[in-house]
Amino acid sequence: IIRHAYQLRDDQLIALSMEGLRKCVRMRLRDYGEQVPTHEMRGRSHDIIEPGGLGLHLMKNAFDRVDYILKPRGTELVLTKNLEGPM
């Protein structure tokens, strides 16, 4: 978020909320910075040595769902980890 939404500025707001539900745990990260179009977001394999894309790769491997919700100002990243079988 700091790199992509805030161009490396670390003095900007990032809101974090967590939900513990019966079937999953959900984490929401909300920023108010520049939006990155979702079609431009591409993960990459961990064994490729180059900048960019590793964070998305790690999130998609650690969580069952990775959703980006574009807001009028900024983006909400929703990470969901199932506690039981697939949703």
Distance bins in CASP14 RR format, pairs under 12 A and 6 or more apart:
PFRMAT RR
TARGET T0000
AUTHOR 0000-0000-0000
RMODE 2
METHOD distances of the structure
MODEL  1
1 7 0 0 0 0 0 1 0 0 0 0 0
1 8 0 0 0 0 0 1 0 0 0 0 0
1 9 0 0 0 0 0 1 0 0 0 0 0
1 10 0 0 0 0 0 1 0 0 0 0 0
1 12 0 0 0 0 1 0 0 0 0 0 0
1 13 0 0 0 0 0 1 0 0 0 0 0
1 14 1 0 1 0 0 0 0 0 0 0 0
1 15 0 0 0 0 0 1 0 0 0 0 0
1 16 0 0 0 0 0 1 0 0 0 0 0
1 28 0 0 0 0 0 1 0 0 0 0 0
1 29 1 0 0 1 0 0 0 0 0 0 0
1 30 0 0 0 0 1 0 0 0 0 0 0
1 31 1 0 1 0 0 0 0 0 0 0 0
1 32 0 0 0 0 0 1 0 0 0 0 0
1 33 0 0 0 0 1 0 0 0 0 0 0
1 34 0 0 0 0 0 1 0 0 0 0 0
1 35 0 0 0 0 0 1 0 0 0 0 0
1 36 0 0 0 0 0 1 0 0 0 0 0
1 55 0 0 0 0 0 1 0 0 0 0 0
1 59 0 0 0 0 0 1 0 0 0 0 0
1 68 0 0 0 0 0 1 0 0 0 0 0
1 74 0 0 0 0 1 0 0 0 0 0 0
1 75 0 0 0 0 1 0 0 0 0 0 0
1 76 0 0 0 0 0 1 0 0 0 0 0
1 77 1 0 0 1 0 0 0 0 0 0 0
2 8 1 0 0 1 0 0 0 0 0 0 0
2 9 1 0 0 1 0 0 0 0 0 0 0
2 10 1 0 1 0 0 0 0 0 0 0 0
2 11 0 0 0 0 1 0 0 0 0 0 0
2 12 1 0 0 1 0 0 0 0 0 0 0
2 13 0 0 0 0 0 1 0 0 0 0 0
2 14 1 0 0 1 0 0 0 0 0 0 0
2 29 0 0 0 0 0 1 0 0 0 0 0
2 31 0 0 0 0 1 0 0 0 0 0 0
2 33 0 0 0 0 0 1 0 0 0 0 0
2 34 0 0 0 0 0 1 0 0 0 0 0
3 9 0 0 0 0 1 0 0 0 0 0 0
3 10 0 0 0 0 0 1 0 0 0 0 0
3 12 0 0 0 0 0 1 0 0 0 0 0
3 31 0 0 0 0 0 1 0 0 0 0 0
3 33 0 0 0 0 0 1 0 0 0 0 0
3 34 0 0 0 0 0 1 0 0 0 0 0
3 36 0 0 0 0 1 0 0 0 0 0 0
3 51 0 0 0 0 1 0 0 0 0 0 0
3 52 0 0 0 0 1 0 0 0 0 0 0
3 53 0 0 0 0 0 1 0 0 0 0 0
3 54 0 0 0 0 0 1 0 0 0 0 0
3 55 0 0 0 0 1 0 0 0 0 0 0
3 56 0 0 0 0 0 1 0 0 0 0 0
4 12 0 0 0 0 0 1 0 0 0 0 0
4 14 0 0 0 0 0 1 0 0 0 0 0
4 29 0 0 0 0 0 1 0 0 0 0 0
4 31 0 0 0 0 1 0 0 0 0 0 0
4 33 0 0 0 0 1 0 0 0 0 0 0
4 34 1 0 0 1 0 0 0 0 0 0 0
4 35 0 0 0 0 1 0 0 0 0 0 0
4 36 1 0 1 0 0 0 0 0 0 0 0
4 37 0 0 0 0 0 1 0 0 0 0 0
4 38 0 0 0 0 0 1 0 0 0 0 0
4 40 0 0 0 0 1 0 0 0 0 0 0
4 41 0 0 0 0 1 0 0 0 0 0 0
4 52 0 0 0 0 1 0 0 0 0 0 0
4 53 0 0 0 0 0 1 0 0 0 0 0
4 55 0 0 0 0 0 1 0 0 0 0 0
4 56 0 0 0 0 0 1 0 0 0 0 0
4 68 0 0 0 0 0 1 0 0 0 0 0
4 74 0 0 0 0 0 1 0 0 0 0 0
4 75 0 0 0 0 1 0 0 0 0 0 0
4 77 0 0 0 0 0 1 0 0 0 0 0
5 12 1 0 0 1 0 0 0 0 0 0 0
5 13 0 0 0 0 0 1 0 0 0 0 0
5 14 0 0 0 0 1 0 0 0 0 0 0
5 29 0 0 0 0 1 0 0 0 0 0 0
5 30 0 0 0 0 0 1 0 0 0 0 0
5 31 1 0 1 0 0 0 0 0 0 0 0
5 32 1 0 0 1 0 0 0 0 0 0 0
5 33 1 0 1 0 0 0 0 0 0 0 0
5 34 1 0 1 0 0 0 0 0 0 0 0
5 35 1 0 0 1 0 0 0 0 0 0 0
5 36 1 0 0 1 0 0 0 0 0 0 0
5 68 0 0 0 0 0 1 0 0 0 0 0
5 70 0 0 0 0 0 1 0 0 0 0 0
5 71 0 0 0 0 0 1 0 0 0 0 0
5 73 0 0 0 0 0 1 0 0 0 0 0
5 74 1 0 0 1 0 0 0 0 0 0 0
5 75 1 0 0 1 0 0 0 0 0 0 0
5 76 0 0 0 0 0 1 0 0 0 0 0
5 77 0 0 0 0 1 0 0 0 0 0 0
6 12 1 0 1 0 0 0 0 0 0 0 0
6 13 0 0 0 0 1 0 0 0 0 0 0
6 14 0 0 0 0 1 0 0 0 0 0 0
6 31 1 0 0 1 0 0 0 0 0 0 0
6 32 0 0 0 0 1 0 0 0 0 0 0
6 33 1 0 1 0 0 0 0 0 0 0 0
6 34 1 0 0 1 0 0 0 0 0 0 0
6 35 0 0 0 0 0 1 0 0 0 0 0
6 36 0 0 0 0 0 1 0 0 0 0 0
6 74 0 0 0 0 0 1 0 0 0 0 0
6 75 0 0 0 0 0 1 0 0 0 0 0
7 31 0 0 0 0 0 1 0 0 0 0 0
7 33 0 0 0 0 1 0 0 0 0 0 0
7 34 1 0 0 1 0 0 0 0 0 0 0
7 36 0 0 0 0 0 1 0 0 0 0 0
8 34 0 0 0 0 0 1 0 0 0 0 0
9 31 0 0 0 0 0 1 0 0 0 0 0
9 32 0 0 0 0 0 1 0 0 0 0 0
9 33 0 0 0 0 1 0 0 0 0 0 0
9 34 0 0 0 0 0 1 0 0 0 0 0
12 30 0 0 0 0 0 1 0 0 0 0 0
12 31 1 0 0 1 0 0 0 0 0 0 0
12 32 1 0 0 1 0 0 0 0 0 0 0
12 33 1 0 0 1 0 0 0 0 0 0 0
12 34 0 0 0 0 0 1 0 0 0 0 0
12 74 0 0 0 0 0 1 0 0 0 0 0
13 29 0 0 0 0 0 1 0 0 0 0 0
13 30 0 0 0 0 1 0 0 0 0 0 0
13 31 1 0 0 1 0 0 0 0 0 0 0
13 32 1 0 1 0 0 0 0 0 0 0 0
13 33 0 0 0 0 1 0 0 0 0 0 0
13 73 0 0 0 0 0 1 0 0 0 0 0
13 74 0 0 0 0 0 1 0 0 0 0 0
14 27 0 0 0 0 0 1 0 0 0 0 0
14 28 0 0 0 0 0 1 0 0 0 0 0
14 29 1 0 0 1 0 0 0 0 0 0 0
14 30 1 0 0 1 0 0 0 0 0 0 0
14 31 1 0 1 0 0 0 0 0 0 0 0
14 32 0 0 0 0 1 0 0 0 0 0 0
14 33 0 0 0 0 1 0 0 0 0 0 0
14 74 0 0 0 0 0 1 0 0 0 0 0
14 75 0 0 0 0 0 1 0 0 0 0 0
14 76 0 0 0 0 0 1 0 0 0 0 0
14 77 0 0 0 0 1 0 0 0 0 0 0
15 27 0 0 0 0 0 1 0 0 0 0 0
15 28 1 0 0 1 0 0 0 0 0 0 0
15 29 1 0 0 1 0 0 0 0 0 0 0
15 30 1 0 1 0 0 0 0 0 0 0 0
15 31 1 0 0 1 0 0 0 0 0 0 0
15 32 0 0 0 0 1 0 0 0 0 0 0
15 33 0 0 0 0 0 1 0 0 0 0 0
15 71 0 0 0 0 0 1 0 0 0 0 0
15 74 0 0 0 0 0 1 0 0 0 0 0
15 75 0 0 0 0 0 1 0 0 0 0 0
15 76 0 0 0 0 1 0 0 0 0 0 0
15 77 0 0 0 0 0 1 0 0 0 0 0
16 26 0 0 0 0 0 1 0 0 0 0 0
16 27 1 0 0 1 0 0 0 0 0 0 0
16 28 1 0 0 1 0 0 0 0 0 0 0
16 29 1 0 1 0 0 0 0 0 0 0 0
16 30 1 0 0 1 0 0 0 0 0 0 0
16 31 0 0 0 0 0 1 0 0 0 0 0
16 76 0 0 0 0 0 1 0 0 0 0 0
16 77 0 0 0 0 1 0 0 0 0 0 0
16 78 0 0 0 0 0 1 0 0 0 0 0
16 79 0 0 0 0 0 1 0 0 0 0 0
17 25 0 0 0 0 0 1 0 0 0 0 0
17 26 0 0 0 0 1 0 0 0 0 0 0
17 27 1 0 0 1 0 0 0 0 0 0 0
17 28 1 0 1 0 0 0 0 0 0 0 0
17 29 0 0 0 0 1 0 0 0 0 0 0
17 30 1 0 0 1 0 0 0 0 0 0 0
17 76 0 0 0 0 1 0 0 0 0 0 0
17 77 0 0 0 0 0 1 0 0 0 0 0
17 78 0 0 0 0 1 0 0 0 0 0 0
17 79 0 0 0 0 0 1 0 0 0 0 0
18 24 0 0 0 0 0 1 0 0 0 0 0
18 25 1 0 0 1 0 0 0 0 0 0 0
18 26 1 0 0 1 0 0 0 0 0 0 0
18 27 1 0 1 0 0 0 0 0 0 0 0
18 28 1 0 0 1 0 0 0 0 0 0 0
18 29 0 0 0 0 0 1 0 0 0 0 0
18 78 0 0 0 0 0 1 0 0 0 0 0
18 79 0 0 0 0 1 0 0 0 0 0 0
18 80 0 0 0 0 0 1 0 0 0 0 0
18 81 0 0 0 0 0 1 0 0 0 0 0
19 25 1 0 0 1 0 0 0 0 0 0 0
19 26 1 0 1 0 0 0 0 0 0 0 0
19 27 1 0 0 1 0 0 0 0 0 0 0
19 28 1 0 0 1 0 0 0 0 0 0 0
19 78 0 0 0 0 1 0 0 0 0 0 0
19 79 0 0 0 0 0 1 0 0 0 0 0
19 80 0 0 0 0 1 0 0 0 0 0 0
19 81 0 0 0 0 0 1 0 0 0 0 0
19 83 0 0 0 0 0 1 0 0 0 0 0
20 26 1 0 0 1 0 0 0 0 0 0 0
20 27 0 0 0 0 1 0 0 0 0 0 0
20 28 0 0 0 0 0 1 0 0 0 0 0
20 80 0 0 0 0 0 1 0 0 0 0 0
20 81 0 0 0 0 1 0 0 0 0 0 0
20 82 0 0 0 0 0 1 0 0 0 0 0
20 83 0 0 0 0 1 0 0 0 0 0 0
21 27 0 0 0 0 0 1 0 0 0 0 0
21 80 0 0 0 0 1 0 0 0 0 0 0
21 81 0 0 0 0 0 1 0 0 0 0 0
21 82 0 0 0 0 1 0 0 0 0 0 0
21 83 0 0 0 0 1 0 0 0 0 0 0
21 84 0 0 0 0 0 1 0 0 0 0 0
21 87 0 0 0 0 0 1 0 0 0 0 0
22 82 0 0 0 0 0 1 0 0 0 0 0
22 83 1 0 0 1 0 0 0 0 0 0 0
22 84 0 0 0 0 1 0 0 0 0 0 0
22 87 0 0 0 0 0 1 0 0 0 0 0
23 64 0 0 0 0 0 1 0 0 0 0 0
23 65 0 0 0 0 0 1 0 0 0 0 0
23 80 0 0 0 0 1 0 0 0 0 0 0
23 81 0 0 0 0 0 1 0 0 0 0 0
23 82 1 0 0 1 0 0 0 0 0 0 0
23 83 1 0 1 0 0 0 0 0 0 0 0
23 84 1 0 1 0 0 0 0 0 0 0 0
23 85 0 0 0 0 1 0 0 0 0 0 0
23 86 0 0 0 0 0 1 0 0 0 0 0
23 87 1 0 0 1 0 0 0 0 0 0 0
24 63 0 0 0 0 1 0 0 0 0 0 0
24 64 1 0 0 1 0 0 0 0 0 0 0
24 65 0 0 0 0 1 0 0 0 0 0 0
24 78 0 0 0 0 0 1 0 0 0 0 0
24 79 0 0 0 0 0 1 0 0 0 0 0
24 80 1 0 1 0 0 0 0 0 0 0 0
24 81 1 0 0 1 0 0 0 0 0 0 0
24 82 1 0 1 0 0 0 0 0 0 0 0
24 83 1 0 1 0 0 0 0 0 0 0 0
24 84 0 0 0 0 1 0 0 0 0 0 0
24 85 0 0 0 0 1 0 0 0 0 0 0
24 86 0 0 0 0 0 1 0 0 0 0 0
24 87 1 0 0 1 0 0 0 0 0 0 0
25 62 0 0 0 0 0 1 0 0 0 0 0
25 63 0 0 0 0 1 0 0 0 0 0 0
25 64 0 0 0 0 1 0 0 0 0 0 0
25 65 0 0 0 0 0 1 0 0 0 0 0
25 78 0 0 0 0 0 1 0 0 0 0 0
25 79 0 0 0 0 1 0 0 0 0 0 0
25 80 1 0 0 1 0 0 0 0 0 0 0
25 81 1 0 1 0 0 0 0 0 0 0 0
25 82 0 0 0 0 1 0 0 0 0 0 0
25 83 1 0 0 1 0 0 0 0 0 0 0
25 84 0 0 0 0 0 1 0 0 0 0 0
26 63 0 0 0 0 1 0 0 0 0 0 0
26 64 0 0 0 0 0 1 0 0 0 0 0
26 65 0 0 0 0 1 0 0 0 0 0 0
26 66 0 0 0 0 0 1 0 0 0 0 0
26 67 0 0 0 0 1 0 0 0 0 0 0
26 76 0 0 0 0 0 1 0 0 0 0 0
26 77 0 0 0 0 0 1 0 0 0 0 0
26 78 1 0 0 1 0 0 0 0 0 0 0
26 79 1 0 0 1 0 0 0 0 0 0 0
26 80 1 0 1 0 0 0 0 0 0 0 0
26 81 1 0 0 1 0 0 0 0 0 0 0
26 82 0 0 0 0 0 1 0 0 0 0 0
26 83 0 0 0 0 0 1 0 0 0 0 0
26 87 0 0 0 0 0 1 0 0 0 0 0
27 59 0 0 0 0 0 1 0 0 0 0 0
27 62 0 0 0 0 0 1 0 0 0 0 0
27 63 0 0 0 0 1 0 0 0 0 0 0
27 64 0 0 0 0 0 1 0 0 0 0 0
27 65 0 0 0 0 0 1 0 0 0 0 0
27 66 0 0 0 0 0 1 0 0 0 0 0
27 67 0 0 0 0 0 1 0 0 0 0 0
27 76 0 0 0 0 0 1 0 0 0 0 0
27 77 0 0 0 0 1 0 0 0 0 0 0
27 78 1 0 0 1 0 0 0 0 0 0 0
27 79 1 0 1 0 0 0 0 0 0 0 0
27 80 1 0 0 1 0 0 0 0 0 0 0
27 81 0 0 0 0 1 0 0 0 0 0 0
28 65 0 0 0 0 0 1 0 0 0 0 0
28 66 0 0 0 0 0 1 0 0 0 0 0
28 67 0 0 0 0 1 0 0 0 0 0 0
28 68 0 0 0 0 0 1 0 0 0 0 0
28 69 0 0 0 0 1 0 0 0 0 0 0
28 71 0 0 0 0 0 1 0 0 0 0 0
28 75 0 0 0 0 0 1 0 0 0 0 0
28 76 1 0 1 0 0 0 0 0 0 0 0
28 77 1 0 0 1 0 0 0 0 0 0 0
28 78 1 0 1 0 0 0 0 0 0 0 0
28 79 1 0 0 1 0 0 0 0 0 0 0
28 80 0 0 0 0 1 0 0 0 0 0 0
29 59 0 0 0 0 0 1 0 0 0 0 0
29 63 0 0 0 0 0 1 0 0 0 0 0
29 66 0 0 0 0 0 1 0 0 0 0 0
29 67 0 0 0 0 0 1 0 0 0 0 0
29 68 0 0 0 0 0 1 0 0 0 0 0
29 69 0 0 0 0 0 1 0 0 0 0 0
29 74 0 0 0 0 0 1 0 0 0 0 0
29 75 0 0 0 0 1 0 0 0 0 0 0
29 76 1 0 0 1 0 0 0 0 0 0 0
29 77 1 0 1 0 0 0 0 0 0 0 0
29 78 0 0 0 0 1 0 0 0 0 0 0
29 79 1 0 0 1 0 0 0 0 0 0 0
30 68 0 0 0 0 0 1 0 0 0 0 0
30 69 0 0 0 0 1 0 0 0 0 0 0
30 70 0 0 0 0 0 1 0 0 0 0 0
30 71 1 0 0 1 0 0 0 0 0 0 0
30 73 0 0 0 0 0 1 0 0 0 0 0
30 74 1 0 0 1 0 0 0 0 0 0 0
30 75 1 0 0 1 0 0 0 0 0 0 0
30 76 1 0 1 0 0 0 0 0 0 0 0
30 77 1 0 0 1 0 0 0 0 0 0 0
30 78 0 0 0 0 1 0 0 0 0 0 0
31 68 0 0 0 0 0 1 0 0 0 0 0
31 69 0 0 0 0 0 1 0 0 0 0 0
31 70 0 0 0 0 0 1 0 0 0 0 0
31 71 0 0 0 0 1 0 0 0 0 0 0
31 73 0 0 0 0 1 0 0 0 0 0 0
31 74 1 0 1 0 0 0 0 0 0 0 0
31 75 1 0 1 0 0 0 0 0 0 0 0
31 76 0 0 0 0 1 0 0 0 0 0 0
31 77 1 0 0 1 0 0 0 0 0 0 0
32 71 0 0 0 0 1 0 0 0 0 0 0
32 72 0 0 0 0 1 0 0 0 0 0 0
32 73 1 0 1 0 0 0 0 0 0 0 0
32 74 1 0 1 0 0 0 0 0 0 0 0
32 75 0 0 0 0 1 0 0 0 0 0 0
32 76 0 0 0 0 0 1 0 0 0 0 0
33 70 0 0 0 0 0 1 0 0 0 0 0
33 71 0 0 0 0 1 0 0 0 0 0 0
33 72 0 0 0 0 0 1 0 0 0 0 0
33 73 1 0 0 1 0 0 0 0 0 0 0
33 74 1 0 1 0 0 0 0 0 0 0 0
33 75 1 0 0 1 0 0 0 0 0 0 0
33 76 0 0 0 0 0 1 0 0 0 0 0
34 40 0 0 0 0 0 1 0 0 0 0 0
34 70 0 0 0 0 0 1 0 0 0 0 0
34 73 0 0 0 0 1 0 0 0 0 0 0
34 74 1 0 0 1 0 0 0 0 0 0 0
34 75 0 0 0 0 1 0 0 0 0 0 0
35 41 0 0 0 0 0 1 0 0 0 0 0
35 68 0 0 0 0 1 0 0 0 0 0 0
35 69 0 0 0 0 0 1 0 0 0 0 0
35 70 1 0 1 0 0 0 0 0 0 0 0
35 71 0 0 0 0 1 0 0 0 0 0 0
35 72 0 0 0 0 1 0 0 0 0 0 0
35 73 0 0 0 0 1 0 0 0 0 0 0
35 74 1 0 1 0 0 0 0 0 0 0 0
35 75 1 0 1 0 0 0 0 0 0 0 0
35 76 0 0 0 0 0 1 0 0 0 0 0
35 77 0 0 0 0 0 1 0 0 0 0 0
36 42 0 0 0 0 0 1 0 0 0 0 0
36 52 0 0 0 0 0 1 0 0 0 0 0
36 53 0 0 0 0 0 1 0 0 0 0 0
36 56 0 0 0 0 0 1 0 0 0 0 0
36 68 0 0 0 0 1 0 0 0 0 0 0
36 70 0 0 0 0 1 0 0 0 0 0 0
36 74 0 0 0 0 1 0 0 0 0 0 0
36 75 1 0 0 1 0 0 0 0 0 0 0
36 77 0 0 0 0 0 1 0 0 0 0 0
37 68 0 0 0 0 1 0 0 0 0 0 0
37 70 0 0 0 0 1 0 0 0 0 0 0
37 75 0 0 0 0 0 1 0 0 0 0 0
38 56 0 0 0 0 0 1 0 0 0 0 0
38 66 0 0 0 0 0 1 0 0 0 0 0
38 67 0 0 0 0 1 0 0 0 0 0 0
38 68 1 0 1 0 0 0 0 0 0 0 0
38 69 0 0 0 0 1 0 0 0 0 0 0
38 70 1 0 0 1 0 0 0 0 0 0 0
38 75 0 0 0 0 1 0 0 0 0 0 0
38 77 0 0 0 0 0 1 0 0 0 0 0
39 68 0 0 0 0 0 1 0 0 0 0 0
39 70 0 0 0 0 0 1 0 0 0 0 0
40 52 0 0 0 0 0 1 0 0 0 0 0
40 53 0 0 0 0 0 1 0 0 0 0 0
40 56 0 0 0 0 0 1 0 0 0 0 0
40 68 0 0 0 0 0 1 0 0 0 0 0
41 52 0 0 0 0 0 1 0 0 0 0 0
41 53 0 0 0 0 1 0 0 0 0 0 0
41 55 0 0 0 0 0 1 0 0 0 0 0
41 56 1 0 1 0 0 0 0 0 0 0 0
41 57 0 0 0 0 0 1 0 0 0 0 0
41 59 0 0 0 0 0 1 0 0 0 0 0
41 60 0 0 0 0 0 1 0 0 0 0 0
41 66 0 0 0 0 1 0 0 0 0 0 0
41 67 0 0 0 0 0 1 0 0 0 0 0
41 68 1 0 0 1 0 0 0 0 0 0 0
41 70 0 0 0 0 0 1 0 0 0 0 0
41 75 0 0 0 0 0 1 0 0 0 0 0
41 77 0 0 0 0 0 1 0 0 0 0 0
42 48 0 0 0 0 0 1 0 0 0 0 0
42 50 0 0 0 0 0 1 0 0 0 0 0
42 52 0 0 0 0 1 0 0 0 0 0 0
42 53 1 0 0 1 0 0 0 0 0 0 0
42 54 0 0 0 0 0 1 0 0 0 0 0
42 55 0 0 0 0 0 1 0 0 0 0 0
42 56 1 0 0 1 0 0 0 0 0 0 0
42 57 0 0 0 0 1 0 0 0 0 0 0
42 60 0 0 0 0 0 1 0 0 0 0 0
43 50 0 0 0 0 0 1 0 0 0 0 0
43 52 1 0 0 1 0 0 0 0 0 0 0
43 53 1 0 1 0 0 0 0 0 0 0 0
43 54 1 0 0 1 0 0 0 0 0 0 0
43 55 1 0 0 1 0 0 0 0 0 0 0
43 56 1 0 1 0 0 0 0 0 0 0 0
43 57 1 0 1 0 0 0 0 0 0 0 0
43 58 0 0 0 0 1 0 0 0 0 0 0
43 59 0 0 0 0 1 0 0 0 0 0 0
43 60 1 0 0 1 0 0 0 0 0 0 0
43 61 0 0 0 0 0 1 0 0 0 0 0
43 66 0 0 0 0 0 1 0 0 0 0 0
44 50 1 0 0 1 0 0 0 0 0 0 0
44 51 0 0 0 0 1 0 0 0 0 0 0
44 52 1 0 0 1 0 0 0 0 0 0 0
44 53 1 0 1 0 0 0 0 0 0 0 0
44 54 1 0 0 1 0 0 0 0 0 0 0
44 55 0 0 0 0 1 0 0 0 0 0 0
44 56 1 0 0 1 0 0 0 0 0 0 0
44 57 1 0 1 0 0 0 0 0 0 0 0
44 58 0 0 0 0 0 1 0 0 0 0 0
44 60 0 0 0 0 0 1 0 0 0 0 0
44 61 0 0 0 0 0 1 0 0 0 0 0
45 52 0 0 0 0 0 1 0 0 0 0 0
45 53 0 0 0 0 1 0 0 0 0 0 0
45 54 0 0 0 0 1 0 0 0 0 0 0
45 55 0 0 0 0 0 1 0 0 0 0 0
45 56 0 0 0 0 0 1 0 0 0 0 0
45 57 1 0 0 1 0 0 0 0 0 0 0
45 58 0 0 0 0 0 1 0 0 0 0 0
45 60 0 0 0 0 0 1 0 0 0 0 0
45 61 0 0 0 0 0 1 0 0 0 0 0
46 52 0 0 0 0 0 1 0 0 0 0 0
46 53 0 0 0 0 1 0 0 0 0 0 0
46 54 1 0 0 1 0 0 0 0 0 0 0
46 55 0 0 0 0 1 0 0 0 0 0 0
46 56 0 0 0 0 0 1 0 0 0 0 0
46 57 1 0 0 1 0 0 0 0 0 0 0
46 58 1 0 0 1 0 0 0 0 0 0 0
46 60 0 0 0 0 0 1 0 0 0 0 0
46 61 0 0 0 0 1 0 0 0 0 0 0
46 62 0 0 0 0 0 1 0 0 0 0 0
47 54 0 0 0 0 0 1 0 0 0 0 0
47 57 0 0 0 0 0 1 0 0 0 0 0
48 54 0 0 0 0 1 0 0 0 0 0 0
48 57 0 0 0 0 1 0 0 0 0 0 0
50 57 0 0 0 0 0 1 0 0 0 0 0
52 58 0 0 0 0 0 1 0 0 0 0 0
53 59 0 0 0 0 1 0 0 0 0 0 0
53 60 0 0 0 0 0 1 0 0 0 0 0
54 60 0 0 0 0 0 1 0 0 0 0 0
54 61 0 0 0 0 0 1 0 0 0 0 0
55 61 0 0 0 0 1 0 0 0 0 0 0
55 62 0 0 0 0 1 0 0 0 0 0 0
55 63 0 0 0 0 0 1 0 0 0 0 0
55 66 0 0 0 0 0 1 0 0 0 0 0
55 77 0 0 0 0 0 1 0 0 0 0 0
55 79 0 0 0 0 0 1 0 0 0 0 0
56 62 0 0 0 0 0 1 0 0 0 0 0
56 63 0 0 0 0 0 1 0 0 0 0 0
56 66 1 0 0 1 0 0 0 0 0 0 0
56 68 0 0 0 0 0 1 0 0 0 0 0
56 77 0 0 0 0 0 1 0 0 0 0 0
56 79 0 0 0 0 0 1 0 0 0 0 0
57 63 0 0 0 0 0 1 0 0 0 0 0
57 66 0 0 0 0 0 1 0 0 0 0 0
58 66 0 0 0 0 0 1 0 0 0 0 0
58 79 0 0 0 0 0 1 0 0 0 0 0
59 65 0 0 0 0 1 0 0 0 0 0 0
59 66 1 0 1 0 0 0 0 0 0 0 0
59 67 0 0 0 0 0 1 0 0 0 0 0
59 68 0 0 0 0 0 1 0 0 0 0 0
59 77 0 0 0 0 1 0 0 0 0 0 0
59 78 0 0 0 0 0 1 0 0 0 0 0
59 79 1 0 0 1 0 0 0 0 0 0 0
59 80 0 0 0 0 0 1 0 0 0 0 0
59 81 0 0 0 0 0 1 0 0 0 0 0
60 66 1 0 1 0 0 0 0 0 0 0 0
60 67 0 0 0 0 0 1 0 0 0 0 0
60 68 0 0 0 0 0 1 0 0 0 0 0
60 77 0 0 0 0 0 1 0 0 0 0 0
60 79 0 0 0 0 1 0 0 0 0 0 0
60 80 0 0 0 0 0 1 0 0 0 0 0
60 81 0 0 0 0 0 1 0 0 0 0 0
61 79 0 0 0 0 0 1 0 0 0 0 0
61 81 0 0 0 0 0 1 0 0 0 0 0
62 79 1 0 0 1 0 0 0 0 0 0 0
62 80 0 0 0 0 0 1 0 0 0 0 0
62 81 1 0 0 1 0 0 0 0 0 0 0
62 82 0 0 0 0 0 1 0 0 0 0 0
63 77 0 0 0 0 0 1 0 0 0 0 0
63 78 0 0 0 0 1 0 0 0 0 0 0
63 79 1 0 1 0 0 0 0 0 0 0 0
63 80 1 0 1 0 0 0 0 0 0 0 0
63 81 1 0 1 0 0 0 0 0 0 0 0
63 82 0 0 0 0 1 0 0 0 0 0 0
63 87 0 0 0 0 0 1 0 0 0 0 0
64 78 0 0 0 0 0 1 0 0 0 0 0
64 79 0 0 0 0 1 0 0 0 0 0 0
64 80 1 0 1 0 0 0 0 0 0 0 0
64 81 1 0 1 0 0 0 0 0 0 0 0
64 82 1 0 1 0 0 0 0 0 0 0 0
64 83 0 0 0 0 1 0 0 0 0 0 0
64 84 0 0 0 0 0 1 0 0 0 0 0
64 85 0 0 0 0 1 0 0 0 0 0 0
64 86 1 0 0 1 0 0 0 0 0 0 0
64 87 1 0 0 1 0 0 0 0 0 0 0
65 77 0 0 0 0 0 1 0 0 0 0 0
65 78 1 0 0 1 0 0 0 0 0 0 0
65 79 1 0 0 1 0 0 0 0 0 0 0
65 80 1 0 1 0 0 0 0 0 0 0 0
65 81 0 0 0 0 1 0 0 0 0 0 0
65 82 0 0 0 0 1 0 0 0 0 0 0
65 86 0 0 0 0 0 1 0 0 0 0 0
65 87 1 0 0 1 0 0 0 0 0 0 0
66 76 0 0 0 0 0 1 0 0 0 0 0
66 77 1 0 0 1 0 0 0 0 0 0 0
66 78 1 0 0 1 0 0 0 0 0 0 0
66 79 1 0 1 0 0 0 0 0 0 0 0
66 80 1 0 0 1 0 0 0 0 0 0 0
66 81 0 0 0 0 0 1 0 0 0 0 0
67 75 0 0 0 0 0 1 0 0 0 0 0
67 76 0 0 0 0 1 0 0 0 0 0 0
67 77 1 0 0 1 0 0 0 0 0 0 0
67 78 1 0 1 0 0 0 0 0 0 0 0
67 79 0 0 0 0 1 0 0 0 0 0 0
67 80 1 0 0 1 0 0 0 0 0 0 0
68 74 0 0 0 0 0 1 0 0 0 0 0
68 75 1 0 1 0 0 0 0 0 0 0 0
68 76 1 0 0 1 0 0 0 0 0 0 0
68 77 1 0 1 0 0 0 0 0 0 0 0
68 78 1 0 0 1 0 0 0 0 0 0 0
68 79 0 0 0 0 0 1 0 0 0 0 0
69 75 1 0 0 1 0 0 0 0 0 0 0
69 76 1 0 1 0 0 0 0 0 0 0 0
69 77 1 0 0 1 0 0 0 0 0 0 0
69 78 1 0 0 1 0 0 0 0 0 0 0
69 79 0 0 0 0 0 1 0 0 0 0 0
70 76 0 0 0 0 1 0 0 0 0 0 0
70 77 0 0 0 0 0 1 0 0 0 0 0
70 78 0 0 0 0 0 1 0 0 0 0 0
71 77 0 0 0 0 0 1 0 0 0 0 0
71 78 0 0 0 0 0 1 0 0 0 0 0
80 86 0 0 0 0 0 1 0 0 0 0 0
80 87 1 0 0 1 0 0 0 0 0 0 0
81 87 0 0 0 0 0 1 0 0 0 0 0
END
